[in-house]
Amino acid sequence: MSIAFTAMPTEDAEQLRNGGADAYGNLPETAVSDGPGHPCRHCLVNIEAGEDFLILAYRPFPSLQPYAETGPIFLHAKSCSRYEATEILPPMLASTDYIVRGYGKDNRIVYGTGAVTRTSQLAEHAGVLLTRDDIDYLHVRSSRNNCYQCRIDRA
């Protein structure tokens, strides 16, 4: 199974950078990175020390519903190129493990699919999950804070 790591859509990133409100109706906060640990959800790389970045609430779902989780993310304050590689693990996924969770066409969690997965096994595990007919896409989330990292789709 070929997979694609999918970053935040450029339209979402630019709307936020241009003064748009986040998922809670607030303007993003601006901060200066002190080094690794601030992964940009648009280019999927860590924001370098000294770079400005935005902190905001993000809901990676098309509409409100009980399973549409919202949480904090980081985004380069200046425009960056959207991550476009497919089966290559994004540079920001540097932790030892992540939660991988499946969602159906209705954008709701497919129960029993969520698992803490070693980063070295993430692509393989995602490929197995995406062979299932009841799973439309996956989320990669922090295994410690449950923060949204990126999406995985069939390539």
Secondary structure, DSSP 8 states (H G I E B T S, - for coil): --EEEE---HHHHHHHHTT---TTS---EEEE--SSS-BBTTT-SB--TT-EEEEEEE--SSS--TT---EEEEEESS-------SSS--TT--SSEEEEEEE-TTS-B-TT--EEEEGGGHHHHHHHHTTSTT--EEEEEETTT--EEEEEEE-
